[in-house]
């Protein structure tokens, strides 16, 4: 059985005090949850204070990106060793906002994935199509290219440590959500693709999250789909009760 994983991507939100308060509220709400892996991904400036709050809890720390080099003249970037030094376990790679606004490519995603895995971080690798691509019938073609590109040269042993997040770009921050059936179709496609690229064990073991405006009122229907193993949560992760409502949907 794949253990469900719910990760909160706080994006460019929360001051230090806001991060402390939110992390504390989440820890309290989820203290008795043991059947779901819970990850929160604050901005870099808040990673250490959040780690201090969650370190003895069942909540794991994630980061929103990393650079593929160990160190050097890369102003504004952050390394795997820096993330590890403040307790980070997971790192989001290839988010659609990185692809859209900051020139992320399949090649840079691949380099980051390999660096994360080399250093012992677990990558949450984001893939997904734009509205134009979906309307042109290119969803599977786009997703396949991104998955193949992200994991090129990655061993079976390493992909088993990875998470994939399917995030239809047209459903991020727009209020639109893929129907459970639309999301399931792409998740199933990704699982079949993993079987082609690796084998049945990988296909059945790698967790695939849904990352397009999942909220407490639609989480249950999405998470009931056989190939949806959790969520990469944006806006709803900034309110502790909403985040908990996705971890424990009614």
MARROZA-378550 format. One record per residue (C-alpha): residue number from 1; residue in three letters; y, x, z. Coordinates in nm, 3 decimals. Example, Ala and Ser with C-alpha at 12.3 -4.5 7.8 and 13.67 -1.06 7.14 Angstrom:
REM MARROZA-378550
<num: 1&residu: ALA&v: -0.450&u: 1.230&w: 0.780>
<num: 2&residu: SER&v: -0.106&u: 1.367&w: 0.714>
END
This chain:
REM MARROZA-378550
<num: 1&residu: UNK&v: 0.000&u: 0.000&w: 0.000>
<num: 2&residu: UNK&v: 0.350&u: 0.122&w: -0.087>
<num: 3&residu: UNK&v: 0.580&u: 0.107&w: 0.214>
<num: 4&residu: UNK&v: 0.897&u: -0.085&w: 0.138>
<num: 5&residu: UNK&v: 1.213&u: 0.128&w: 0.136>
<num: 6&residu: UNK&v: 1.562&u: -0.012&w: 0.184>
<num: 7&residu: UNK&v: 1.845&u: 0.238&w: 0.135>
<num: 8&residu: UNK&v: 2.213&u: 0.170&w: 0.198>
<num: 9&residu: UNK&v: 2.455&u: 0.347&w: -0.036>
<num: 10&residu: UNK&v: 2.793&u: 0.336&w: 0.140>
<num: 11&residu: UNK&v: 2.966&u: 0.490&w: -0.165>
<num: 12&residu: UNK&v: 3.330&u: 0.592&w: -0.099>
<num: 13&residu: UNK&v: 3.364&u: 0.378&w: 0.211>
<num: 14&residu: UNK&v: 3.396&u: 0.429&w: 0.589>
<num: 15&residu: UNK&v: 3.618&u: 0.656&w: 0.791>
<num: 16&residu: UNK&v: 3.457&u: 0.859&w: 1.067>
<num: 17&residu: UNK&v: 3.504&u: 0.586&w: 1.326>
<num: 18&residu: UNK&v: 3.388&u: 0.313&w: 1.089>
<num: 19&residu: UNK&v: 3.076&u: 0.515&w: 1.005>
<num: 20&residu: UNK&v: 2.991&u: 0.564&w: 1.373>
<num: 21&residu: UNK&v: 3.028&u: 0.193&w: 1.441>
<num: 22&residu: UNK&v: 2.825&u: 0.084&w: 1.139>
<num: 23&residu: UNK&v: 2.545&u: 0.334&w: 1.202>
<num: 24&residu: UNK&v: 2.524&u: 0.231&w: 1.568>
<num: 25&residu: UNK&v: 2.504&u: -0.138&w: 1.475>
<num: 26&residu: UNK&v: 2.229&u: -0.073&w: 1.220>
<num: 27&residu: UNK&v: 2.023&u: 0.137&w: 1.461>
<num: 28&residu: UNK&v: 2.036&u: -0.141&w: 1.719>
<num: 29&residu: UNK&v: 1.939&u: -0.414&w: 1.473>
<num: 30&residu: UNK&v: 1.643&u: -0.231&w: 1.318>
<num: 31&residu: UNK&v: 1.502&u: -0.064&w: 1.631>
<num: 32&residu: UNK&v: 1.182&u: -0.273&w: 1.619>
<num: 33&residu: UNK&v: 1.125&u: -0.245&w: 1.242>
<num: 34&residu: UNK&v: 0.828&u: -0.022&w: 1.167>
<num: 35&residu: UNK&v: 0.697&u: -0.155&w: 0.836>
<num: 36&residu: UNK&v: 1.006&u: -0.072&w: 0.628>
<num: 37&residu: UNK&v: 1.154&u: 0.272&w: 0.562>
<num: 38&residu: UNK&v: 1.527&u: 0.254&w: 0.626>
<num: 39&residu: UNK&v: 1.776&u: 0.503&w: 0.480>
<num: 40&residu: UNK&v: 2.156&u: 0.510&w: 0.501>
<num: 41&residu: UNK&v: 2.370&u: 0.724&w: 0.271>
<num: 42&residu: UNK&v: 2.725&u: 0.776&w: 0.403>
<num: 43&residu: UNK&v: 2.996&u: 0.987&w: 0.238>
<num: 44&residu: UNK&v: 2.959&u: 1.363&w: 0.294>
<num: 45&residu: UNK&v: 3.233&u: 1.371&w: 0.560>
<num: 46&residu: UNK&v: 3.035&u: 1.131&w: 0.777>
<num: 47&residu: UNK&v: 2.685&u: 1.271&w: 0.739>
<num: 48&residu: UNK&v: 2.671&u: 1.474&w: 1.058>
<num: 49&residu: UNK&v: 2.821&u: 1.213&w: 1.292>
<num: 50&residu: UNK&v: 2.585&u: 0.953&w: 1.148>
<num: 51&residu: UNK&v: 2.292&u: 1.192&w: 1.192>
<num: 52&residu: UNK&v: 2.381&u: 1.234&w: 1.560>
<num: 53&residu: UNK&v: 2.362&u: 0.856&w: 1.600>
<num: 54&residu: UNK&v: 2.039&u: 0.795&w: 1.407>
<num: 55&residu: UNK&v: 1.840&u: 1.114&w: 1.477>
<num: 56&residu: UNK&v: 1.619&u: 0.957&w: 1.745>
<num: 57&residu: UNK&v: 1.582&u: 0.624&w: 1.563>
<num: 58&residu: UNK&v: 1.373&u: 0.488&w: 1.278>
<num: 59&residu: UNK&v: 1.666&u: 0.527&w: 1.036>
<num: 60&residu: UNK&v: 1.671&u: 0.823&w: 0.797>
<num: 61&residu: UNK&v: 1.976&u: 0.997&w: 0.655>
<num: 62&residu: UNK&v: 2.049&u: 1.016&w: 0.284>
<num: 63&residu: UNK&v: 2.327&u: 1.172&w: 0.075>
<num: 64&residu: UNK&v: 2.492&u: 1.037&w: -0.238>
<num: 65&residu: UNK&v: 2.450&u: 1.342&w: -0.463>
<num: 66&residu: UNK&v: 2.395&u: 1.719&w: -0.465>
<num: 67&residu: UNK&v: 2.447&u: 2.017&w: -0.694>
<num: 68&residu: UNK&v: 2.159&u: 2.194&w: -0.864>
<num: 69&residu: UNK&v: 2.270&u: 2.544&w: -0.762>
<num: 70&residu: UNK&v: 2.214&u: 2.696&w: -0.418>
<num: 71&residu: UNK&v: 2.577&u: 2.803&w: -0.374>
<num: 72&residu: UNK&v: 2.875&u: 2.936&w: -0.568>
<num: 73&residu: UNK&v: 3.205&u: 2.851&w: -0.731>
<num: 74&residu: UNK&v: 3.155&u: 2.476&w: -0.765>
<num: 75&residu: UNK&v: 3.463&u: 2.330&w: -0.599>
<num: 76&residu: UNK&v: 3.409&u: 1.981&w: -0.463>
<num: 77&residu: UNK&v: 3.028&u: 1.995&w: -0.484>
<num: 78&residu: UNK&v: 2.763&u: 2.009&w: -0.212>
<num: 79&residu: UNK&v: 2.435&u: 2.199&w: -0.196>
<num: 80&residu: UNK&v: 2.087&u: 2.104&w: -0.082>
<num: 81&residu: UNK&v: 2.103&u: 2.354&w: 0.204>
<num: 82&residu: UNK&v: 2.429&u: 2.199&w: 0.326>
<num: 83&residu: UNK&v: 2.265&u: 1.856&w: 0.324>
<num: 84&residu: UNK&v: 1.955&u: 1.982&w: 0.502>
<num: 85&residu: UNK&v: 2.170&u: 2.146&w: 0.770>
<num: 86&residu: UNK&v: 2.308&u: 1.807&w: 0.876>
<num: 87&residu: UNK&v: 1.975&u: 1.624&w: 0.884>
<num: 88&residu: UNK&v: 1.959&u: 1.471&w: 0.535>
<num: 89&residu: UNK&v: 1.613&u: 1.364&w: 0.413>
<num: 90&residu: UNK&v: 1.692&u: 1.166&w: 0.097>
<num: 91&residu: UNK&v: 1.946&u: 1.212&w: -0.182>
<num: 92&residu: UNK&v: 2.061&u: 0.968&w: -0.449>
<num: 93&residu: UNK&v: 2.059&u: 1.125&w: -0.796>
<num: 94&residu: UNK&v: 2.186&u: 0.985&w: -1.125>
<num: 95&residu: UNK&v: 2.364&u: 0.679&w: -0.991>
<num: 96&residu: UNK&v: 2.524&u: 0.478&w: -1.270>
<num: 97&residu: UNK&v: 2.869&u: 0.551&w: -1.128>
<num: 98&residu: UNK&v: 2.797&u: 0.923&w: -1.158>
<num: 99&residu: UNK&v: 2.676&u: 0.870&w: -1.515>
<num: 100&residu: UNK&v: 2.974&u: 0.650&w: -1.606>
<num: 101&residu: UNK&v: 3.265&u: 0.830&w: -1.438>
<num: 102&residu: UNK&v: 3.152&u: 1.187&w: -1.375>
<num: 103&residu: UNK&v: 2.964&u: 1.296&w: -1.688>
<num: 104&residu: UNK&v: 2.615&u: 1.283&w: -1.536>
<num: 105&residu: UNK&v: 2.346&u: 1.326&w: -1.803>
<num: 106&residu: UNK&v: 1.968&u: 1.313&w: -1.811>
<num: 107&residu: UNK&v: 1.976&u: 1.694&w: -1.814>
<num: 108&residu: UNK&v: 2.189&u: 1.725&w: -1.499>
<num: 109&residu: UNK&v: 1.979&u: 1.457&w: -1.329>
<num: 110&residu: UNK&v: 1.667&u: 1.660&w: -1.406>
<num: 111&residu: UNK&v: 1.821&u: 1.978&w: -1.264>
<num: 112&residu: UNK&v: 1.926&u: 1.797&w: -0.948>
<num: 113&residu: UNK&v: 1.584&u: 1.633&w: -0.906>
<num: 114&residu: UNK&v: 1.411&u: 1.971&w: -0.933>
<num: 115&residu: UNK&v: 1.654&u: 2.129&w: -0.687>
<num: 116&residu: UNK&v: 1.611&u: 1.847&w: -0.435>
<num: 117&residu: UNK&v: 1.233&u: 1.868&w: -0.453>
<num: 118&residu: UNK&v: 1.234&u: 2.248&w: -0.432>
<num: 119&residu: UNK&v: 1.439&u: 2.227&w: -0.114>
<num: 120&residu: UNK&v: 1.232&u: 1.952&w: 0.047>
<num: 121&residu: UNK&v: 1.470&u: 1.661&w: -0.009>
<num: 122&residu: UNK&v: 1.335&u: 1.332&w: -0.143>
<num: 123&residu: UNK&v: 1.526&u: 1.215&w: -0.452>
<num: 124&residu: UNK&v: 1.615&u: 0.852&w: -0.514>
<num: 125&residu: UNK&v: 1.651&u: 0.865&w: -0.892>
<num: 126&residu: UNK&v: 1.862&u: 0.590&w: -1.048>
<num: 127&residu: UNK&v: 1.799&u: 0.448&w: -1.396>
<num: 128&residu: UNK&v: 1.932&u: 0.140&w: -1.572>
<num: 129&residu: UNK&v: 2.100&u: -0.011&w: -1.873>
<num: 130&residu: UNK&v: 2.451&u: -0.142&w: -1.940>
<num: 131&residu: UNK&v: 2.519&u: -0.505&w: -2.037>
<num: 132&residu: UNK&v: 2.572&u: -0.402&w: -2.400>
<num: 133&residu: UNK&v: 2.238&u: -0.219&w: -2.405>
<num: 134&residu: UNK&v: 2.059&u: -0.519&w: -2.253>
<num: 135&residu: UNK&v: 2.217&u: -0.759&w: -2.502>
<num: 136&residu: UNK&v: 2.111&u: -0.527&w: -2.785>
<num: 137&residu: UNK&v: 1.750&u: -0.533&w: -2.663>
<num: 138&residu: UNK&v: 1.761&u: -0.164&w: -2.564>
<num: 139&residu: UNK&v: 1.670&u: -0.196&w: -2.196>
<num: 140&residu: UNK&v: 1.324&u: -0.041&w: -2.213>
<num: 141&residu: UNK&v: 1.433&u: 0.231&w: -2.456>
<num: 142&residu: UNK&v: 1.722&u: 0.333&w: -2.228>
<num: 143&residu: UNK&v: 1.516&u: 0.322&w: -1.909>
<num: 144&residu: UNK&v: 1.233&u: 0.520&w: -2.068>
<num: 145&residu: UNK&v: 1.473&u: 0.792&w: -2.184>
<num: 146&residu: UNK&v: 1.624&u: 0.820&w: -1.836>
<num: 147&residu: UNK&v: 1.289&u: 0.829&w: -1.654>
<num: 148&residu: UNK&v: 1.139&u: 1.083&w: -1.894>
<num: 149&residu: UNK&v: 1.453&u: 1.295&w: -1.876>
<num: 150&residu: UNK&v: 1.477&u: 1.283&w: -1.497>
<num: 151&residu: UNK&v: 1.119&u: 1.395&w: -1.438>
<num: 152&residu: UNK&v: 1.070&u: 1.640&w: -1.723>
<num: 153&residu: UNK&v: 0.878&u: 1.938&w: -1.584>
<num: 154&residu: UNK&v: 0.826&u: 1.770&w: -1.245>
<num: 155&residu: UNK&v: 0.470&u: 1.800&w: -1.115>
<num: 156&residu: UNK&v: 0.249&u: 1.514&w: -1.000>
<num: 157&residu: UNK&v: 0.270&u: 1.647&w: -0.645>
<num: 158&residu: UNK&v: 0.650&u: 1.631&w: -0.658>
<num: 159&residu: UNK&v: 0.697&u: 1.295&w: -0.826>
<num: 160&residu: UNK&v: 0.486&u: 1.145&w: -0.548>
<num: 161&residu: UNK&v: 0.768&u: 1.250&w: -0.311>
<num: 162&residu: UNK&v: 1.028&u: 1.071&w: -0.524>
<num: 163&residu: UNK&v: 1.169&u: 0.719&w: -0.535>
<num: 164&residu: UNK&v: 1.300&u: 0.547&w: -0.848>
<num: 165&residu: UNK&v: 1.580&u: 0.292&w: -0.829>
<num: 166&residu: UNK&v: 1.620&u: 0.052&w: -1.120>
<num: 167&residu: UNK&v: 1.985&u: -0.047&w: -1.123>
<num: 168&residu: UNK&v: 2.098&u: -0.261&w: -1.414>
<num: 169&residu: UNK&v: 2.455&u: -0.137&w: -1.456>
<num: 170&residu: UNK&v: 2.574&u: -0.488&w: -1.546>
<num: 171&residu: UNK&v: 2.466&u: -0.612&w: -1.202>
<num: 172&residu: UNK&v: 2.636&u: -0.349&w: -0.984>
<num: 173&residu: UNK&v: 2.942&u: -0.471&w: -0.801>
<num: 174&residu: UNK&v: 2.981&u: -0.757&w: -1.049>
<num: 175&residu: UNK&v: 2.821&u: -1.032&w: -0.845>
<num: 176&residu: UNK&v: 2.562&u: -1.071&w: -1.123>
<num: 177&residu: UNK&v: 2.201&u: -1.009&w: -1.036>
<num: 178&residu: UNK&v: 1.897&u: -0.974&w: -1.253>
<num: 179&residu: UNK&v: 1.664&u: -1.265&w: -1.192>
<num: 180&residu: UNK&v: 1.350&u: -1.171&w: -0.998>
<num: 181&residu: UNK&v: 1.158&u: -1.205&w: -1.325>
<num: 182&residu: UNK&v: 1.400&u: -0.979&w: -1.518>
<num: 183&residu: UNK&v: 1.386&u: -0.716&w: -1.245>
<num: 184&residu: UNK&v: 1.008&u: -0.737&w: -1.217>
<num: 185&residu: UNK&v: 0.968&u: -0.692&w: -1.593>
<num: 186&residu: UNK&v: 1.155&u: -0.360&w: -1.587>
<num: 187&residu: UNK&v: 0.985&u: -0.242&w: -1.267>
<num: 188&residu: UNK&v: 0.645&u: -0.313&w: -1.422>
<num: 189&residu: UNK&v: 0.755&u: -0.127&w: -1.735>
<num: 190&residu: UNK&v: 0.854&u: 0.178&w: -1.527>
<num: 191&residu: UNK&v: 0.518&u: 0.168&w: -1.349>
<num: 192&residu: UNK&v: 0.335&u: 0.162&w: -1.683>
<num: 193&residu: UNK&v: 0.553&u: 0.450&w: -1.800>
<num: 194&residu: UNK&v: 0.456&u: 0.653&w: -1.491>
<num: 195&residu: UNK&v: 0.092&u: 0.591&w: -1.579>
<num: 196&residu: UNK&v: 0.153&u: 0.729&w: -1.928>
<num: 197&residu: UNK&v: 0.347&u: 1.031&w: -1.800>
<num: 198&residu: UNK&v: 0.117&u: 1.108&w: -1.508>
<num: 199&residu: UNK&v: -0.176&u: 0.887&w: -1.407>
<num: 200&residu: UNK&v: -0.277&u: 0.566&w: -1.230>
<num: 201&residu: UNK&v: -0.236&u: 0.719&w: -0.884>
<num: 202&residu: UNK&v: 0.126&u: 0.807&w: -0.952>
<num: 203&residu: UNK&v: 0.192&u: 0.468&w: -1.109>
<num: 204&residu: UNK&v: 0.057&u: 0.288&w: -0.804>
<num: 205&residu: UNK&v: 0.209&u: 0.522&w: -0.544>
<num: 206&residu: UNK&v: 0.570&u: 0.585&w: -0.649>
<num: 207&residu: UNK&v: 0.808&u: 0.334&w: -0.496>
<num: 208&residu: UNK&v: 1.054&u: 0.160&w: -0.727>
<num: 209&residu: UNK&v: 1.361&u: 0.000&w: -0.572>
<num: 210&residu: UNK&v: 1.589&u: -0.262&w: -0.720>
<num: 211&residu: UNK&v: 1.957&u: -0.166&w: -0.714>
<num: 212&residu: UNK&v: 2.169&u: -0.444&w: -0.858>
<num: 213&residu: UNK&v: 2.363&u: -0.658&w: -0.609>
<num: 214&residu: UNK&v: 2.073&u: -0.730&w: -0.374>
<num: 215&residu: UNK&v: 2.196&u: -0.947&w: -0.086>
<num: 216&residu: UNK&v: 2.037&u: -1.139&w: 0.203>
<num: 217&residu: UNK&v: 2.031&u: -1.459&w: -0.005>
<num: 218&residu: UNK&v: 1.837&u: -1.311&w: -0.298>
<num: 219&residu: UNK&v: 1.642&u: -1.028&w: -0.132>
<num: 220&residu: UNK&v: 1.334&u: -1.233&w: -0.048>
<num: 221&residu: UNK&v: 1.277&u: -1.352&w: -0.405>
<num: 222&residu: UNK&v: 1.329&u: -1.001&w: -0.544>
<num: 223&residu: UNK&v: 1.112&u: -0.828&w: -0.284>
<num: 224&residu: UNK&v: 0.828&u: -1.075&w: -0.338>
<num: 225&residu: UNK&v: 0.781&u: -0.935&w: -0.690>
<num: 226&residu: UNK&v: 0.469&u: -0.715&w: -0.707>
<num: 227&residu: UNK&v: 0.641&u: -0.405&w: -0.845>
<num: 228&residu: UNK&v: 0.966&u: -0.416&w: -0.647>
<num: 229&residu: UNK&v: 0.926&u: -0.190&w: -0.344>
<num: 230&residu: UNK&v: 1.268&u: -0.218&w: -0.186>
<num: 231&residu: UNK&v: 1.636&u: -0.199&w: -0.260>
<num: 232&residu: UNK&v: 1.919&u: 0.045&w: -0.310>
<num: 233&residu: UNK&v: 2.196&u: -0.154&w: -0.148>
<num: 234&residu: UNK&v: 2.568&u: -0.112&w: -0.213>
<num: 235&residu: UNK&v: 2.822&u: -0.358&w: -0.072>
<num: 236&residu: UNK&v: 2.577&u: -0.540&w: 0.154>
<num: 237&residu: UNK&v: 2.494&u: -0.215&w: 0.333>
<num: 238&residu: UNK&v: 2.851&u: -0.198&w: 0.471>
<num: 239&residu: UNK&v: 2.786&u: -0.491&w: 0.704>
<num: 240&residu: UNK&v: 2.507&u: -0.430&w: 0.953>
<num: 241&residu: UNK&v: 2.394&u: -0.794&w: 0.965>
<num: 242&residu: UNK&v: 2.381&u: -0.822&w: 0.586>
<num: 243&residu: UNK&v: 2.186&u: -0.496&w: 0.563>
<num: 244&residu: UNK&v: 1.942&u: -0.624&w: 0.825>
<num: 245&residu: UNK&v: 1.919&u: -0.952&w: 0.633>
<num: 246&residu: UNK&v: 1.780&u: -0.754&w: 0.339>
<num: 247&residu: UNK&v: 1.542&u: -0.552&w: 0.555>
<num: 248&residu: UNK&v: 1.420&u: -0.877&w: 0.711>
<num: 249&residu: UNK&v: 1.497&u: -1.146&w: 0.450>
<num: 250&residu: UNK&v: 1.433&u: -1.509&w: 0.546>
END
